[in-house]
Amino acid sequence: MATEILMAGPECLIENINGRLMVNVETAKILSAITQPVVVVVIVGPYRTGKSYLMNKLAGKNKGFSLGSTVQSHTKGIWMWCVPHPKKREHTLVLLDTEGLGDVEKGDNQNDSWIFALAILLSSTFVYNSMGTINQQAMDQLHYVTELTERIRAKSEPDEGIEDSADFVSFFPDFVWTLRDFSLDLETDGESITADEYLENSLKLKKGTSQKDKNFNLPRLCIRKFFPKKKCFIFDRPTQRKKLGQLEDLGDDELDSEFVQQAAEFCSYIFLNSKTKTLSGGIKVTGPRLETLVLTFVNTISSGDLPCMENAVLALAEIENSAAVQKAIAHYEQQMAEKLQLPTETLKELLDLHRASEKEAIDVFMTKSFKDVDQVFQNRLMEQLEAKLDDFCDQNMKASSDYCMTLLQDIFGPLYEDVKQGTFSKPGGFRLFIRKRQELKNKYYQAPRKGIQAEETLKTYLDSREGMDAALLQTDQSLTEKEKEIEVQWMKSESLEAANKISEEMQKKHEQLMQEKEKSFHEHMKQLAEKMEKERAQLLAEQERVLTLKFQEKERLLEQGFKKESLKLLKEMKAIQLRNSESFPMCSIL
């Protein structure tokens, strides 16, 4: 894909009209043209906190996403800007700017909750942007994270003994908290700390069982549980308050130098550390796949259901696997069209070319397909390839028959014209005719590229001339009746021998085709086994990663004295491990 900017500026991807979320189809179509893997960065936070400015910096521009300069929220819905990734070659950076949470004009927190949930589902890096420090008010504003279990489903039917939210970490994005106009010194007990340590300290739980303690701990527990990888950035105020409304028109030299450096560090981190959006099984999300996810999630929310990652992936697989079958068939047809010259001299020549083209076609399918439950689409491909082979065999037979018939008419036409003219209607003429016909048969046999219908077409042609041959025999006065009877028997014997030869060839062709179809089945099974082994390794690595992250969080909870929460997490881990061991016997971390 070309390296120029894919979009001149941001466009609304998901509209928020009277509290109803709707996909802007025209904007979504932009994604369908992006064949590269995508890195999706979404920014969420209270309105009027400067989210759009950071997204413009990530796009490498000062202007783009609307900044606004009043207390009124500017961004409505979710806006998208696709640009070439500045650090990852052959990747596209998809920036999603969301409308501000808590806008008093909306008066509908549920709408905010769905915006928040969509941001989680679509992103590979989730940026939460807020003003000032991480205090209880900031945590209260982040209450949406505590509602995710009521907004998102990982599986359509959660596994027994495992809370559905236990699988969130397998597809949730990395979490980045950006703190704007941060005025505190980063230190604790007189010691300097990093922004990440400040975040970690802010997420520490409070011991106690009162409702107040539970309310305090709940958002912190959710962040720790759902987002194992966390990062924090602090930003000074960019400029004097009266100039904030002109921020997009100010150069870096007109902004606070600390702020400029902090913004550069933020962008650098996002560029270098934000991962390609990936689904379960290591499936990298491309533009068309992201478009499908957007449509699936928003349509599900609009219908009143909860968006489910498993169902979304299966819906995506349905679309992509169907396309994979078509691409595989198209590749097969292209290879055959380029290399096949009809008629082939032998059936083996056709089958060898088919086998090579089929192998490549299966590889195309295996590369582009995923989650083909019960191999429904692979079976469809197998059936279509078999039908294509049958069709090529029919074409090959017809091409051979047509060519041979034309050749026979060219070779034997003058002979039978002489018969009509009476050239052989004389004593001894029949045997002279037979000698001449045999010479012409030899000439026919020596002609190249007649194909697999050479014998059958020859027999058909000569059988059509039997009447003329018999009439010529009967008019030859040099032959006695006994000799004529012998010639008749010889002609019948020759015809029967030709028929037997053709029958043997047909049986041989049938056996070759059966053997080829068996080889085709084994090739399908071989490539399927290889693909399943790769998928198994990917899923195993993914599950091990999830368990490792949960194990690390369990240890942190235990160190901080929260034994109950630690034991709950341990129980969850063991349930996941048991599930994994049934699918992947080698999966073990504890």
N, C-alpha and C positions, 0 to 999 in steps of 0.2 A: 504494500500500500504506500502511496505517496506520503512524503514526510511533511507536506504543508498542513496547516491547521484544518481539521475536518469540518469545523463549524466556525463561522465568523464571530459568533457570539452565542450566549446561552439562549435556550428556548424552553418553554414550559413542557415538561414531560408528563406530569400528573397534575391535572387541574383540580382545584378545590372549589366547587361551585355550590354555594349554599350548604356547605357541610358535606357534600357528596363528592367522593374522589372519582375522577374519570381520567383515563389515559388519553393523551393527545396523540391520536394515531399517526398524524403526519410527522411529529417529532420522533415517535417510536420507530418509524420507518428508517430514520437516520441510522439507528443501531443495526438494522438488517444489512447495511452496506459495509459494516466494519467486521471484516473476517478475522482480524487479529484477536488474541486474548486481551481481556480488559482488566485494568486495575480500577476499582470503583471506590472513590473517596466521597463519603457523605458527611456533611456538617449539619448538626442539629443543636438547638439551644433556644433559650428565651429570646423573644424578639428584641430588636434594637441593641444587640450585643456585638455587632461587627462581624457576623459570620461571613457575609458576602465579600468583605475585603480580603479575608484569608483565601477564599476560593479564587478570587481574581488573581492573587499572587501565585497560586498554584498553576493557574492557566498562563502565567507569564505576562499578565496584562494589569494595567491599573484600572481599566474600565471593563465592564462586562455584566456581571451580576449586579443588580440594582442595590446601591448602598443606602440611599435615603438619608435624610438629615433631620427627621423629626421623630417624635415619639410614636408615630404611626408605623405599623409593620408594612414593609414594602413587598417582600417576597410572598407570593401566595402559591400553595401547592408545592410541587418539587420541580425545580428547574435543572436542566442538564446542559453541560458544555463538554464536548468531546474534543480532546487535543492529542497530538502525538506525545507519547510518554518521553520526557526529556532524558531519562536514564536507561530505560529498558527498551532495547531495540525490538522492533516488530511487535510492540504493545501499544495500546491506546489507553490514555488516561481519561476516565469518565468522572467528571466532577458533578455532584448533585448537591444543590443548595436547597434547603427546606425552609418553609415558612416558619416564622418564629413561634415558639411554644408559649402558651399563656397569654396570647393576645386578647385583651379584654373585649375587643370588638366582636370576637367570635362567640364568646360565652359558651363554648362547648369543648370541655376537656377530652371527650371521647374522640373527637376529630383529631386532636393533638396526639392521642395515644396511637391512632392508626398511622399517622405520619411517622411517629417514632418507630413503630413496628416495621413499617416498610423500609425505613432507613437501615434498620438492623439487617433485614432480609436481603437487601440489594447490595450492601457494601462489603468490601474487603477490609476497609479501614473506616471506622466510625469515629468522627470527631465531635465531641460535645464541647460547646463553646458557652462560657458564662462569664459574668463580670465579677471582679473582686476575688475573694478568698473562697476556700472550700469550708463553709460553715454549715450549720444545720439548715439555714435557709436555702443554701445551694443544694443540699441533699433533698430537701423537701421539693424543690423545683424539679429534681430528677426522679420524682416518684414514678414516672413512666416505666422505669426499669423494673419496678416491683410488680408491674401489671403485665409483663411480657408473657408470663405463664397463662394469662387469660387472653392473650392476643395471638399467640403463635403456637403451632404444633410442629414438633420434629417428625413424628410418625403418625400415620392415620390411626393405627392401633398400637399404643405403647406396649412394650414388653412387660410381662408380669414381673412385679417386684421392682420395676425401675420407673421412677417418675419421668414423664415425658421431657421435662426441662433438663434432665440429666444429660440428654444428647444435644442440648443447645450449643455447648462448647465445640462440638464437632463442625458446626457451620457458622457460628457467630464470628463477627469481624474482630480485628484488633481494636482496642479502645484507646483513644487519645483525648485527654482533657486539656483544653486551652483556657487559660485564665486571663482575662483581659483587664487592663487597668489595675494590675496587681501592685499593691503598695507595701506589703510586708517584707521584712528581711527574712531570707530563707535560712533560718537557724532554729535549733532546739537545744535547750539546756546550754546555751552559749556556744554551741558547735554549729558550723555551717552545714547545711544539708542541700541536696540537689532537689530539683522540682519533682523528680520521681519519688524520692524519699518523702517529700512533703505529701504527695498523693497517698503513698502507702500509709503514712501516719494518720492521714485523714480518714482512711478506710478501716482503721482499727475499731474493733467492736468494744462495746461497753458491757462489763459484767453486771448481771442483774436480771431479774425475771419480771419486773414491772412492765406495764403496757408502754410506759414511756421509754424504757430500755429497748423493748422489742421494736418500737417505732424508730428508735435511733439506729438499731442494728440492721433492720430489714433492707434498706437500699444499699447499705455497705456490703451485706452478705450477697445480695444479688449481683453487684458489680464484681465482687471477688470470685463468685461462682461462675458467672456467665462469661467473664472477660479475663482469662488468666494472663493475657499479655496486655499490659497497660503502660501508658506513657503520659507525661505531663509537661506542658510548656506554660511559662508565665510571660506576660507581655506588659511592658510599661505603657502608659498612655502615649499614643503616637504623636500628639501635638497639643497645642493649647485648645481648650474647649471651643473657643469661637471659630477655630479652623477645622473642626471635625467634619462639618458639613461639606468641606472642600477636599476631603481626603483623597478622592480619586484623581484630583487635579494637581496634587502636590508631588514633587519629586522626592527622592530619598534624602536629598540634602536639606529638604525643608521639614523633615520628620525627625523625631527624637532618635539619636544614633543607636541607643540601646534597643529601641523598638525595631529599628531596621535590622539590626543584628539578630534579634529574637525571631523576627519573621523569616529571615533567611535560614536560620537553623531549623525552624519548623518545616519550611518547604523542603530543605535538604533531607530531613528525616522521612518525610512522606514519600519523596521520590525514591529514596534508597531502601526503605523498609516496608512500604505498603506492598502487599502480596497480590499476585494475580487472583482475581475472584475464582474460587474453586469450589466445586460441589463434592458431595460424598463419592469416594472412589477415585479421587484425583482428577475429576472432570473439569478441565479449564473452561471458564465461561468466555465466549466470544460475543461480539455484538448481537448477532441473531439470537443467541441463547439468553442474553440479558433482556432482549426485547420480549421473548417468550415469558421469562420470569416476571417481568413488569406486568404484562397483560394478565397472566395467571393470578398473581397475588391481588392485583386491584380488582379484577372481576370476582374473585372469591370474596373479598371484603364487601364489595357492592351487593353480593347475593346474600349477605348475612352470615356467611360461614367464616371459620377461622382459617387463615392461610396456613397450609401445611407444607413443609419443605419436601417431605417424601413424595407427596402427591404432585407437587410442582415439578420435581425431578422426573417422575414417571411420565407426566404430561409432556415434558420437554423431550424425554427419550422417545415417546411415541412419534413426535414430529421428526426428530433427527434420524431415528432408525428407518422410518419410511423413506426419508431423503437419502439415507445411506444405501438402501436397496437400489434406488433409482440411479445413484451415482456409480454404484458397482456395475449395474447393467449397462450403463452408458459407456463405462470404461471397457467392459467386455466387447460391446458392439464396435467401439472404436478400434480396438486391437484386431478384431476379426476383419473389419473392413479394410484396415491397412495391410494386413498380412495374408489374407485368404484370397487365393486365385482359383475360381471355379471354372471347370470341374477339377478336383484333385485327382491325382493319378491313382491313389489308393485311399481307402477309408482311414487307414492309420495316419496318413498325412493330415487329414482333417481333424482326427481325434487328438493328435499331438498338439496341434495349434489350439484347439479348444481347451485342452488341459492347461497349457501355459497361460492362456488368456483368462481362464476361469480362476486359476490360482491368484493372479493379480487382482481379479475382481473381488474375490473373497477377502484378500488383504485390504482392499479399499473399504469394504464393508466393515471389517473388524476395526480398522483405524477410526472410522467415523461413527460407529455405533456404540451404544453403552446401555447398560441395564436392559438388555433384551430378555425379558422374563420368559422362561420356557422356550427360548430361541424361536419365538413366533416369527420375527422378521428374518432371521437366518433361514428358517424353513421356507419362507416366502421367496427368498433369494435363490435357494436351492431349486425350488420348483420352476422359477423363471429361467434359470440357467439351463435346466434340463429341457424346458420347452424351446429355448433358443437353440440348443444343440439339435433337437429334433427338426426344427425349422431349417437349420443349415444343412442337415442331412437331406432333407427334402429338396432344398435348392440345389444341392450338389448332384443329386440324382437327376433332377430335371435338366440341369446344365449339361450333364454328361449325355443324357438321352438326346437332347436337342442337337448337341454338337455331333454325336455319333450318327444321328439320322441324316444330318446334312452331309456328313462325310460319306456315308453309304450311298446316298443319292448321287454324289459326285463320282464315286468310284464305280458303282454298279449301273448307274443310269444308262451309259452308252451300251453296255452289254444287253440290257433288256430292251433297249431301243432296237438293237440288231435283231433280237428275237422277234420283235413285232414286224420288222422289215423282211423277215423270212431268211435271214442270213444262215441260220442253222437248220432250216427246213430242207434237209437233204440227207441222203444215206450217210450215217456216221456223224451226223450233226449234233446229236445229243451228247455223245462222249466228248466231242470237241467243246461243246458248251460247258460241260462239267469241268474239263481241264481249265478252261478260261475262267470259270467262276472261282475255282480253287486258287488260281493265281491272284485274282482280285481280293479274295479273303486274306491271303498272305499279305497283300499290300495294305489292307485295312488293319491287320494286326500290327504291322510295323509303324503305323501312324502314331505319333506321341500324344499325350494329354487327352486321351479319350475318356478317361475317368472310369468310375466303378460300374457304369451301365453298358460297357462295351459289348459284352457277350449277350446280354438280354436284348439290347437294341438290334444287334446283328440277327439274332433269332427272330425277333419280331419282323424285321425287314424281310428276311428270306421266307418266313412263313407266309407273308403277304404275297409272295411271288410263287407259291407252291402250284397254283393253278396253271401258270405259264410253263413251269418246269414239267408238270405232268403231261400237258398237251404236247409239248415238244418231244417228250419221250414216246408218246403214242404214235406220233407221225414219222418217227425214224424207222424207215422200211428195212434198214440193214440189220435191225435187231429182231430176233425171234421172240415169240411170246414168252418163252421161258426166260430169256435174257431180260426182257422188259420186267417180268415179275421179280427177278433178282435185283434189278435197278430200283424198283419200287421199295423192296425190303431194305435195300441199302440206304435209301433216302429217309425211310422211317427210322432206321437205326441211328442215322446221323442226327436226326431231329431229337430223338430220345436222349442221345448222348449229350447234346447241347442243353436239353432241359435239365438233365441230372447235374450237369456242371453248374448251371445257373442256380439250381436248388442248393447245392453244396456251398456256393458263394454266398447265397442269402443266409444260410445257417451260420456261416463263418462271420458275416457282418453282424448278425444278431448277437452272437457271442461276444464280438468285439465291443458292441454297444453296451451290453450288460456289464462287461468288465470295466468299461469306461465309467459307467454310472457308479459302480462300486468304488473305483478309484476316486471319483468325485466326492462320494460320501466320506471316504477316509480323509480327504484333503480338508473338507469342512470340519470334521471332528478334530483333526490335528491342529488347525488354526484356532478352533474354539478352545481347545485345551490350553494352548499357549496364551490366549487372551485371558482365560479364566485364572491362569496362574499369575499373570501380571496384575490382574484386578485383585486377586487374593493378597498379593504382596502389598499393593497400594492400600487396601482396606485394613490390612493388618498393621501397617505403619501408622495409618490414621488413628486406629483404635489405641495403639500403644501411645501415640502422642496425647490423646485425650486422657488416658489413664495416668500418664506421667504428670500432666498438668493438674489433674485432680489430686494426685498423690502429693505434689508440692504444696497445694493449697491446704490439704489435710495437715501436713507437717507444720505449716505456719499457724494454723488454728490451734494445734496442740501446743506449740511453743508459747502462744499467747494465753494459754490456760482455758481454752474453750473446748473442753473434752467432749461435751455432748454434740456440738456441731461437727467436731472431728470424727466422732464415731458414726454419725449419720452419713458423712461423706465416705467413710470407709465402707459402710454397708452398701452404699450406692456403687462404689467402685467394684466391690466383689460381685454384685449382681450383674454389672456390665461385663466383668471378666468371665463370669459363668456363661453369659450369652455369647461372648466372643469365642470361648473355648469350644462351644458346640458347633460354631461355624468354622473357627480356625483353631484346631487343637494345639498349635504351637504358641498361641497368644498367652503370654504370661509376663507380669511385671512385679506382682507382689510376692 
